[in-house]
Amino acid sequence: MERNDQSKSGLLLSENIAGDGDMMSSEERMPVTVIGLGNMGSALAEAFVRAGHPTTVWNRSAVKAAPLVAMGAVQADTVADAISASILVIVCLTTYDATIQALEQAGAGITGHTLVTLNSGTPFGARKMADWAAEHGVRFLDGAVKNVPSAVGKPDTLLYYSGDKAAFDDNETTLRVLGGDTVYLGEEPDLAKLYEAAVGATLLPALLGFFQGAAILKARGLPASTLVPYSIKWLEMIGSILPSYADEIDASEYTKPFASIGIMYEGIAYDHEIGEEANIDLSWQAPMHNLLRRAIEEGRKDHSISSLVELLRKRE
């Protein structure tokens, strides 16, 4: 499709969606390109289309673009064509290396654009990506979607970004289409990935705890679904005490515990007892139990459980 036709398509889409007085006029909706149409990338592109942004998409497997094209997106034949369609380019590929490999297909055509990466990766990878962007004359923001694809576009969905402040300010309204809880963390380009790693550290342990609970109930012939409301309340309680634990860690003050290392350590025996009764494998807990034992050996029995952070931090 020629670029003029793409522009007309985007304008018609904007005019069709316009009509809600709270939405931007078609002239104000920024064209957006989305590269990478996995589950998350497709959700990002769909959110832009639904909000009336002229949206160009590209994916290595072209068939994945079909549902978005049916909604009104424009499918580019090449990465270069996709990038030429919009100043704002959102990339949601698997890694930073994959992002660089894809963008290099555009050659000098990427220069002068604003790049937002929403892929997985590490702070090191984000810094490497920022260096690449600077070398190619690209304004760079790295980001993270802290929810599942089906939540993209909802008012309470959290996304955070780091990198070029001017790029964020210029595009904040457009980026907020992806989630109402949109946060700028700072100029350092790796902050989004740093917080993503820090926040994400709670996911698998929390889920394993739920799966263990489900295994305990199933051993008694009870459905896992009966555990859900009580687990949610428990997680809400944990959320309510995180600020206090954060204050203890920031102050390195662990002598006035809500819950002590000693109490948690004594619970190890109960973990093993219920594991034997329910005939479930609790080996995944061994590193946590070892951490508690080390804390006791260091004389932290009466310290807050938050003092475990001191054991997790490696010393020189």
C-alpha positions in Angstrom: 0.0 0.0 0.0 1.3 3.5 -0.9 2.0 5.9 1.9 -0.7 8.3 0.7 -3.2 5.4 1.0 -1.9 4.6 4.4 -2.4 8.2 5.5 -6.0 8.2 4.1 -6.7 4.9 5.9 -5.5 6.3 9.2 -7.5 9.5 8.8 -10.7 7.6 7.9 -10.2 5.4 10.9 -9.7 8.4 13.2 -12.8 10.1 11.8 -14.8 6.9 12.3 -13.8 6.6 15.9 -14.2 10.3 16.7 -17.4 11.4 18.2 -16.7 11.0 21.9 -16.2 14.5 23.1 -13.4 13.4 25.5 -11.3 11.9 22.7 -8.7 13.8 20.7 -9.7 15.1 17.2 -8.3 13.1 14.3 -5.7 15.8 13.6 -4.3 15.4 17.1 -4.0 11.6 17.1 -0.3 10.8 16.5 0.5 8.1 13.9 2.2 5.1 15.6 4.2 2.2 14.3 4.2 -1.1 16.3 6.9 -3.6 15.4 6.5 -7.2 16.8 3.0 -8.7 17.0 3.2 -11.4 19.6 0.5 -11.5 22.2 1.7 -8.3 23.9 2.7 -6.4 20.7 -0.7 -7.2 19.2 -2.4 -5.9 22.3 -0.4 -2.7 22.1 -1.3 -2.2 18.4 -5.0 -2.9 19.1 -5.1 -0.3 21.9 -3.7 2.4 19.5 -6.2 1.4 16.8 -9.1 1.5 19.2 -8.0 4.9 20.4 -8.1 6.2 16.8 -4.3 6.5 16.2 -3.3 5.8 12.6 -1.4 2.6 13.3 1.1 0.8 11.1 2.3 -2.7 12.0 5.0 -5.0 11.0 5.8 -8.6 12.0 8.2 -11.1 10.6 5.3 -13.5 10.3 2.9 -11.3 8.3 -0.2 -13.5 9.1 -0.2 -12.1 12.6 -1.1 -8.7 11.3 -4.4 -9.9 9.8 -6.7 -9.2 12.8 -5.2 -5.7 13.3 -5.6 -4.9 9.6 -9.3 -6.0 9.8 -9.6 -3.4 12.6 -8.1 -0.6 10.5 -4.3 -0.9 11.0 -2.0 -0.7 8.0 0.4 -3.6 7.5 3.9 -2.6 6.2 5.8 -4.9 3.9 9.2 -4.0 5.4 10.6 -2.6 8.6 11.8 0.4 6.7 8.2 1.1 5.5 6.9 0.6 9.0 9.3 3.1 10.4 8.8 5.7 7.6 5.1 5.7 8.5 5.4 7.2 12.0 7.8 9.3 14.0 6.8 7.2 17.1 8.0 3.6 16.8 7.0 1.0 19.5 9.0 -2.2 19.4 7.8 -5.3 21.3 10.2 -8.1 20.3 11.7 -10.8 22.5 15.1 -9.2 23.2 17.1 -6.0 22.7 19.3 -7.9 20.2 16.2 -8.9 18.2 15.1 -5.2 18.3 18.5 -4.0 17.0 18.5 -6.6 14.2 15.0 -5.6 13.1 15.7 -1.8 13.2 18.9 -2.1 11.3 16.9 -3.2 8.3 15.7 0.4 8.1 19.2 1.8 7.8 19.4 5.6 8.1 15.6 5.7 8.0 15.5 5.3 11.7 17.3 8.6 12.3 15.1 11.3 13.9 12.5 8.9 15.2 11.4 8.3 18.8 11.9 4.6 19.8 10.1 3.0 22.6 11.1 -0.6 23.5 8.7 -2.8 25.5 10.5 -6.1 25.3 12.0 -8.3 28.0 15.5 -7.9 29.0 18.0 -6.6 31.6 19.3 -3.2 32.7 22.5 -4.0 30.8 20.5 -4.7 27.7 18.6 -1.4 28.1 21.8 0.6 28.3 23.2 -1.2 25.2 19.9 -0.3 23.4 20.3 3.3 24.5 23.8 3.5 23.2 22.6 2.1 19.8 19.8 4.7 19.7 22.2 7.5 20.4 24.6 6.4 17.7 21.7 6.4 15.2 20.2 9.7 16.1 17.1 8.2 17.8 15.3 9.5 20.9 15.0 6.5 23.2 12.6 5.4 25.9 12.6 1.9 27.4 9.5 0.7 29.1 7.7 -2.2 30.8 4.0 -3.3 30.7 3.3 -4.6 34.2 0.2 -6.6 33.4 -1.1 -9.2 31.0 -1.9 -8.4 27.3 -5.6 -8.4 27.9 -5.2 -5.5 30.4 -3.5 -3.2 27.9 -5.5 0.0 27.4 -7.3 -0.2 30.7 -7.3 2.8 33.1 -5.5 1.0 36.0 -2.9 -0.8 33.9 0.7 0.2 34.9 3.4 1.0 32.4 6.6 2.7 33.4 9.3 4.3 31.2 12.8 5.6 31.5 15.1 7.5 29.2 14.8 10.7 27.2 12.5 13.0 29.3 11.6 15.2 26.3 10.6 12.2 24.3 8.3 11.1 27.2 6.8 14.5 27.6 6.1 14.8 23.9 4.5 11.4 23.7 2.9 10.9 27.1 -0.7 11.4 25.9 -0.2 8.8 23.2 1.6 6.3 25.5 -1.2 6.7 28.1 -3.5 4.9 25.6 -1.7 1.7 26.6 -2.5 2.1 30.3 -3.9 4.8 32.5 -1.2 4.3 35.2 1.7 5.6 33.1 4.8 6.5 35.0 8.1 8.2 34.1 11.0 6.9 36.3 13.9 9.1 35.2 16.5 9.9 32.6 18.7 6.8 33.2 17.7 4.5 30.3 17.8 1.3 32.3 15.5 2.3 35.2 12.4 0.7 33.7 14.3 -2.7 33.4 15.8 -2.2 36.8 12.3 -1.8 38.4 10.9 -4.6 36.2 13.5 -7.0 37.5 12.9 -5.8 41.1 9.2 -6.0 41.0 9.1 -9.2 38.9 11.2 -11.0 41.6 8.0 -11.5 43.6 6.0 -13.3 40.8 7.3 -16.8 40.7 7.7 -17.2 44.5 4.2 -15.9 45.1 2.7 -18.2 42.4 4.6 -21.2 43.7 3.2 -20.5 47.2 -0.3 -20.5 45.7 0.4 -23.7 43.7 1.7 -25.4 46.9 -1.5 -24.4 48.7 -3.5 -25.8 45.8 -1.6 -29.1 46.0 -2.4 -29.3 49.7 -6.1 -28.8 49.1 -6.2 -31.2 46.2 -4.6 -33.8 48.5 -7.7 -33.6 50.6 -10.0 -33.7 47.6 -10.8 -30.0 47.8 -10.9 -27.8 44.7 -8.2 -25.2 44.2 -10.8 -22.6 43.4 -11.9 -22.5 47.1 -8.4 -21.2 47.9 -8.6 -18.1 45.7 -10.6 -15.7 47.8 -8.5 -16.4 50.9 -5.3 -16.1 48.9 -6.4 -12.7 47.5 -7.0 -11.4 51.0 -3.6 -12.7 52.1 -1.9 -11.0 49.2 -3.7 -7.8 50.1 -2.4 -8.0 53.6 1.1 -8.6 52.3 0.7 -5.5 50.2 -0.4 -3.4 53.2 2.8 -4.2 55.1 5.3 -3.6 52.3 5.7 0.1 53.1 6.8 -0.7 56.6 9.3 -3.3 55.5 10.7 -0.8 52.9 11.1 1.8 55.6 13.0 -0.8 57.8 15.3 -1.7 54.9 16.0 2.0 53.9 16.8 2.8 57.6 18.7 -0.6 58.2 16.6 -0.8 61.3 15.4 -4.3 62.1 15.0 -4.4 65.8 11.2 -3.7 66.1 9.8 -6.6 64.0 6.2 -7.2 62.9 7.4 -10.7 62.3 10.8 -12.0 63.4 13.3 -14.3 61.7 12.9 -16.7 64.7 9.1 -17.0 64.1 9.7 -17.8 60.4 12.5 -20.3 61.3 10.2 -22.2 63.7 7.7 -22.6 60.9 10.1 -24.7 58.8 9.1 -27.8 60.8 5.4 -27.2 60.1 6.2 -26.8 56.4 7.8 -30.3 56.4 5.0 -31.8 58.4 2.2 -30.6 56.1 4.4 -31.6 53.1 4.6 -35.2 54.3 0.9 -35.4 55.2 -0.2 -34.0 51.8 2.5 -36.0 50.0 3.8 -32.9 48.1 7.3 -31.9 47.0 8.6 -28.9 49.0 12.1 -28.9 47.7 11.5 -25.5 46.1 11.5 -24.1 49.6 15.0 -25.4 50.5 16.8 -22.1 49.5 14.4 -20.1 51.6 14.9 -22.4 54.6 18.6 -22.2 54.2 18.4 -18.4 54.1 16.5 -18.5 57.5 19.1 -20.8 59.0 21.9 -18.5 57.9 20.1 -15.6 59.5 19.8 -17.5 62.8 23.5 -18.3 62.7 24.3 -14.6 62.2 22.3 -13.8 65.4 19.3 -12.3 63.7 16.7 -14.4 65.5 14.9 -11.4 67.0 15.3 -9.2 63.9 12.6 -8.4 61.5 12.1 -10.7 58.6 13.1 -7.7 56.4 16.7 -8.1 57.6 17.0 -11.0 55.2 17.8 -8.3 52.6 21.2 -8.0 54.3 21.9 -11.7 53.5 20.8 -11.3 49.9 23.2 -8.4 49.3 26.6 -9.8 48.5 29.5 -8.3 50.3 32.8 -7.4 48.7 
